[in-house]
Amino acid sequence: MADTLLRRPEVEARTGLSRSTLYVWMKRGEFPQPVRLGARLVAWRESDVTAWLESREIRVA
């Protein structure tokens, strides 16, 4: 099954992060890397973004 690809505006909306924060966190290895679709076109796998969001949830016992 193919994973849905999300463009940056959708990733920003889902995560609440700004464009600059996304790129800083990617550089530091704190956010999933995008998939390159062209010379200036990238997208993120929905499963990677979902897994990242789930890993950041605060779990209350």
TORKOL-594895 format. One record per residue: residue number from 1; residue in one letter; x, y, z of N, C-alpha, C, O in turn. Coordinates in nm, 4 decimals. Example, Ala and Ser with C-alpha at 12.3 -4.5 7.8 and 13.67 -1.06 7.14 Angstrom:
2
+-----+------+----------+----------+----------+----------+----------+----------+----------+----------+----------+----------+----------+----------+
| seq | type |       nx |       ny |       nz |      cax |      cay |      caz |       cx |       cy |       cz |       ox |       oy |       oz |
+-----+------+----------+----------+----------+----------+----------+----------+----------+----------+----------+----------+----------+----------+
|   1 |    A |   1.3190 |  -0.5690 |   0.7800 |   1.2300 |  -0.4500 |   0.7800 |   1.3200 |  -0.3300 |   0.7800 |   1.4236 |  -0.3319 |   0.8465 |
|   2 |    S |   1.2850 |  -0.2250 |   0.7080 |   1.3670 |  -0.1060 |   0.7140 |   1.2900 |   0.0030 |   0.7870 |   1.3409 |   0.1138 |   0.8039 |
+-----+------+----------+----------+----------+----------+----------+----------+----------+----------+----------+----------+----------+----------+
% end
This chain:
61
+-----+------+----------+----------+----------+----------+----------+----------+----------+----------+----------+----------+----------+----------+
| seq | type |       nx |       ny |       nz |      cax |      cay |      caz |       cx |       cy |       cz |       ox |       oy |       oz |
+-----+------+----------+----------+----------+----------+----------+----------+----------+----------+----------+----------+----------+----------+
|   1 |    M |   0.0845 |  -0.1180 |   0.0000 |   0.0000 |   0.0000 |   0.0000 |   0.0891 |   0.1244 |   0.0000 |   0.1806 |   0.1356 |   0.0815 |
|   2 |    A |   0.0626 |   0.2152 |  -0.0894 |   0.1418 |   0.3370 |  -0.1005 |   0.1082 |   0.4331 |   0.0130 |  -0.0075 |   0.4478 |   0.0524 |
|   3 |    D |   0.2116 |   0.4974 |   0.0642 |   0.1940 |   0.5947 |   0.1717 |   0.1547 |   0.7290 |   0.1103 |   0.2092 |   0.7685 |   0.0072 |
|   4 |    T |   0.0619 |   0.7979 |   0.1722 |   0.0224 |   0.9298 |   0.1264 |   0.1368 |   1.0278 |   0.1505 |   0.2036 |   1.0219 |   0.2538 |
|   5 |    L |   0.1587 |   1.1163 |   0.0566 |   0.2629 |   1.2174 |   0.0710 |   0.1984 |   1.3505 |   0.1062 |   0.0978 |   1.3900 |   0.0472 |
|   6 |    L |   0.2575 |   1.4186 |   0.2026 |   0.2057 |   1.5462 |   0.2494 |   0.3010 |   1.6578 |   0.2089 |   0.4222 |   1.6470 |   0.2272 |
|   7 |    R |   0.2456 |   1.7641 |   0.1541 |   0.3266 |   1.8820 |   0.1213 |   0.3453 |   1.9668 |   0.2463 |   0.2741 |   1.9488 |   0.3451 |
|   8 |    R |   0.4398 |   2.0579 |   0.2425 |   0.4767 |   2.1356 |   0.3599 |   0.3602 |   2.2075 |   0.4287 |   0.3515 |   2.2015 |   0.5514 |
|   9 |    P |   0.2702 |   2.2750 |   0.3564 |   0.1599 |   2.3421 |   0.4273 |   0.0744 |   2.2455 |   0.5105 |   0.0276 |   2.2809 |   0.6188 |
|  10 |    E |   0.0547 |   2.1248 |   0.4597 |  -0.0233 |   2.0265 |   0.5347 |   0.0548 |   1.9755 |   0.6560 |  -0.0028 |   1.9527 |   0.7623 |
|  11 |    V |   0.1853 |   1.9578 |   0.6397 |   0.2689 |   1.9161 |   0.7526 |   0.2665 |   2.0246 |   0.8605 |   0.2554 |   1.9941 |   0.9793 |
|  12 |    E |   0.2769 |   2.1496 |   0.8194 |   0.2705 |   2.2606 |   0.9148 |   0.1371 |   2.2606 |   0.9889 |   0.1337 |   2.2805 |   1.1103 |
|  13 |    A |   0.0276 |   2.2386 |   0.9168 |  -0.1052 |   2.2384 |   0.9789 |  -0.1201 |   2.1225 |   1.0777 |  -0.1771 |   2.1396 |   1.1855 |
|  14 |    R |  -0.0696 |   2.0061 |   1.0416 |  -0.0829 |   1.8885 |   1.1296 |   0.0046 |   1.8962 |   1.2532 |  -0.0335 |   1.8487 |   1.3602 |
|  15 |    T |   0.1228 |   1.9566 |   1.2385 |   0.2176 |   1.9588 |   1.3504 |   0.2115 |   2.0873 |   1.4315 |   0.2524 |   2.0895 |   1.5476 |
|  16 |    G |   0.1608 |   2.1942 |   1.3714 |   0.1614 |   2.3236 |   1.4383 |   0.2973 |   2.3914 |   1.4344 |   0.3190 |   2.4915 |   1.5027 |
|  17 |    L |   0.3895 |   2.3370 |   1.3545 |   0.5244 |   2.3925 |   1.3443 |   0.5343 |   2.4880 |   1.2253 |   0.4659 |   2.4703 |   1.1245 |
|  18 |    S |   0.6192 |   2.5885 |   1.2382 |   0.6436 |   2.6800 |   1.1266 |   0.7424 |   2.6165 |   1.0294 |   0.8082 |   2.5174 |   1.0611 |
|  19 |    R |   0.7513 |   2.6748 |   0.9120 |   0.8445 |   2.6244 |   0.8105 |   0.9878 |   2.6268 |   0.8642 |   1.0619 |   2.5297 |   0.8488 |
|  20 |    S |   1.0261 |   2.7372 |   0.9268 |   1.1644 |   2.7475 |   0.9752 |   1.1927 |   2.6441 |   1.0841 |   1.3015 |   2.5866 |   1.0873 |
|  21 |    T |   1.0966 |   2.6200 |   1.1730 |   1.1157 |   2.5190 |   1.2776 |   1.1284 |   2.3808 |   1.2167 |   1.2128 |   2.3024 |   1.2601 |
|  22 |    L |   1.0463 |   2.3487 |   1.1168 |   1.0563 |   2.2184 |   1.0494 |   1.1988 |   2.1955 |   0.9983 |   1.2579 |   2.0902 |   1.0220 |
|  23 |    Y |   1.2526 |   2.2944 |   0.9286 |   1.3835 |   2.2767 |   0.8672 |   1.4963 |   2.2729 |   0.9704 |   1.5932 |   2.1991 |   0.9528 |
|  24 |    V |   1.4851 |   2.3515 |   1.0780 |   1.5857 |   2.3453 |   1.1845 |   1.5819 |   2.2079 |   1.2499 |   1.6862 |   2.1460 |   1.2709 |
|  25 |    W |   1.4615 |   2.1596 |   1.2822 |   1.4487 |   2.0291 |   1.3485 |   1.4925 |   1.9154 |   1.2573 |   1.5491 |   1.8172 |   1.3054 |
|  26 |    M |   1.4678 |   1.9259 |   1.1259 |   1.5161 |   1.8230 |   1.0332 |   1.6683 |   1.8205 |   1.0335 |   1.7294 |   1.7137 |   1.0342 |
|  27 |    K |   1.7292 |   1.9392 |   1.0329 |   1.8753 |   1.9474 |   1.0315 |   1.9341 |   1.8849 |   1.1572 |   2.0412 |   1.8246 |   1.1517 |
|  28 |    R |   1.8652 |   1.8986 |   1.2712 |   1.9115 |   1.8423 |   1.3983 |   1.8695 |   1.6962 |   1.4158 |   1.9040 |   1.6337 |   1.5161 |
|  29 |    G |   1.7956 |   1.6417 |   1.3195 |   1.7510 |   1.5033 |   1.3289 |   1.6314 |   1.4840 |   1.4202 |   1.6059 |   1.3728 |   1.4664 |
|  30 |    E |   1.5579 |   1.5911 |   1.4467 |   1.4435 |   1.5847 |   1.5378 |   1.3093 |   1.5787 |   1.4664 |   1.2045 |   1.5754 |   1.5308 |
|  31 |    F |   1.3123 |   1.5771 |   1.3329 |   1.1898 |   1.5666 |   1.2532 |   1.2219 |   1.4833 |   1.1304 |   1.3335 |   1.4898 |   1.0788 |
|  32 |    P |   1.1244 |   1.4038 |   1.0822 |   1.1504 |   1.3170 |   0.9657 |   1.1965 |   1.3951 |   0.8422 |   1.1537 |   1.5080 |   0.8179 |
|  33 |    Q |   1.2833 |   1.3325 |   0.7670 |   1.3311 |   1.3910 |   0.6419 |   1.2238 |   1.3750 |   0.5334 |   1.1515 |   1.2754 |   0.5318 |
|  34 |    P |   1.2138 |   1.4713 |   0.4444 |   1.1171 |   1.4603 |   0.3351 |   1.1686 |   1.3709 |   0.2229 |   1.2860 |   1.3342 |   0.2185 |
|  35 |    V |   1.0780 |   1.3376 |   0.1334 |   1.1096 |   1.2629 |   0.0122 |   1.1239 |   1.3653 |  -0.0994 |   1.0353 |   1.4484 |  -0.1193 |
|  36 |    R |   1.2345 |   1.3599 |  -0.1720 |   1.2544 |   1.4546 |  -0.2824 |   1.1763 |   1.4070 |  -0.4044 |   1.1939 |   1.2944 |  -0.4508 |
|  37 |    L |   1.0897 |   1.4946 |  -0.4556 |   1.0071 |   1.4610 |  -0.5713 |   1.0564 |   1.5299 |  -0.6980 |   1.0155 |   1.4940 |  -0.8084 |
|  38 |    G |   1.1425 |   1.6272 |  -0.6826 |   1.1961 |   1.7018 |  -0.7954 |   1.3066 |   1.7922 |  -0.7455 |   1.3457 |   1.7844 |  -0.6290 |
|  39 |    A |   1.3570 |   1.8772 |  -0.8317 |   1.4680 |   1.9652 |  -0.7948 |   1.4308 |   2.0555 |  -0.6775 |   1.5135 |   2.0803 |  -0.5898 |
|  40 |    R |   1.3074 |   2.1045 |  -0.6754 |   1.2637 |   2.1946 |  -0.5684 |   1.1320 |   2.1503 |  -0.5073 |   1.0558 |   2.2324 |  -0.4563 |
|  41 |    L |   1.1057 |   2.0222 |  -0.5124 |   0.9770 |   1.9704 |  -0.4662 |   0.9996 |   1.8556 |  -0.3683 |   1.0606 |   1.7544 |  -0.4028 |
|  42 |    V |   0.9498 |   1.8724 |  -0.2459 |   0.9611 |   1.7673 |  -0.1454 |   0.8251 |   1.7434 |  -0.0809 |   0.7359 |   1.8280 |  -0.0871 |
|  43 |    A |   0.8113 |   1.6274 |  -0.0192 |   0.6905 |   1.5929 |   0.0558 |   0.7309 |   1.4954 |   0.1650 |   0.8356 |   1.4312 |   0.1570 |
|  44 |    W |   0.6478 |   1.4853 |   0.2658 |   0.6738 |   1.3946 |   0.3767 |   0.5766 |   1.2790 |   0.3703 |   0.4607 |   1.2960 |   0.3325 |
|  45 |    R |   0.6247 |   1.1602 |   0.4080 |   0.5364 |   1.0445 |   0.4175 |   0.4426 |   1.0671 |   0.5357 |   0.4862 |   1.1022 |   0.6453 |
|  46 |    E |   0.3142 |   1.0466 |   0.5119 |   0.2157 |   1.0649 |   0.6175 |   0.2470 |   0.9756 |   0.7377 |   0.2298 |   1.0172 |   0.8522 |
|  47 |    S |   0.2929 |   0.8531 |   0.7116 |   0.3242 |   0.7604 |   0.8205 |   0.4392 |   0.8131 |   0.9066 |   0.4383 |   0.7943 |   1.0282 |
|  48 |    D |   0.5385 |   0.8790 |   0.8452 |   0.6504 |   0.9358 |   0.9214 |   0.6032 |   1.0492 |   1.0111 |   0.6438 |   1.0587 |   1.1269 |
|  49 |    V |   0.5166 |   1.1358 |   0.9568 |   0.4658 |   1.2496 |   1.0348 |   0.3772 |   1.1987 |   1.1483 |   0.3865 |   1.2476 |   1.2609 |
|  50 |    T |   0.2915 |   1.1013 |   1.1195 |   0.2031 |   1.0452 |   1.2220 |   0.2851 |   0.9799 |   1.3332 |   0.2561 |   0.9994 |   1.4512 |
|  51 |    A |   0.3862 |   0.9033 |   1.2964 |   0.4713 |   0.8376 |   1.3961 |   0.5441 |   0.9415 |   1.4810 |   0.5578 |   0.9240 |   1.6020 |
|  52 |    W |   0.5907 |   1.0492 |   1.4184 |   0.6588 |   1.1552 |   1.4926 |   0.5618 |   1.2193 |   1.5916 |   0.5969 |   1.2418 |   1.7074 |
|  53 |    L |   0.4397 |   1.2488 |   1.5462 |   0.3396 |   1.3086 |   1.6350 |   0.3091 |   1.2165 |   1.7532 |   0.3010 |   1.2614 |   1.8676 |
|  54 |    E |   0.2924 |   1.0884 |   1.7246 |   0.2609 |   0.9922 |   1.8309 |   0.3762 |   0.9803 |   1.9301 |   0.3536 |   0.9597 |   2.0493 |
|  55 |    S |   0.4982 |   0.9932 |   1.8822 |   0.6141 |   0.9821 |   1.9708 |   0.6259 |   1.1028 |   2.0639 |   0.6927 |   1.0956 |   2.1670 |
|  56 |    R |   0.5618 |   1.2124 |   2.0280 |   0.5696 |   1.3348 |   2.1073 |   0.4520 |   1.3506 |   2.2028 |   0.4512 |   1.4418 |   2.2856 |
|  57 |    E |   0.3535 |   1.2635 |   2.1922 |   0.2377 |   1.2736 |   2.2815 |   0.2802 |   1.2489 |   2.4256 |   0.3626 |   1.1618 |   2.4539 |
|  58 |    I |   0.2236 |   1.3255 |   2.5137 |   0.2482 |   1.3062 |   2.6567 |   0.1532 |   1.1984 |   2.7042 |   0.0315 |   1.2102 |   2.6903 |
|  59 |    R |   0.2102 |   1.0933 |   2.7604 |   0.1283 |   0.9829 |   2.8064 |   0.1109 |   0.9946 |   2.9576 |   0.2081 |   0.9996 |   3.0330 |
|  60 |    V |  -0.0142 |   0.9989 |   2.9995 |  -0.0461 |   1.0088 |   3.1419 |  -0.0877 |   0.8713 |   3.1902 |  -0.1756 |   0.8082 |   3.1314 |
|  61 |    A |  -0.0247 |   0.8243 |   3.2975 |  -0.0524 |   0.6906 |   3.3485 |  -0.1878 |   0.6840 |   3.4157 |  -0.2275 |   0.5782 |   3.4645 |
+-----+------+----------+----------+----------+----------+----------+----------+----------+----------+----------+----------+----------+----------+
% end
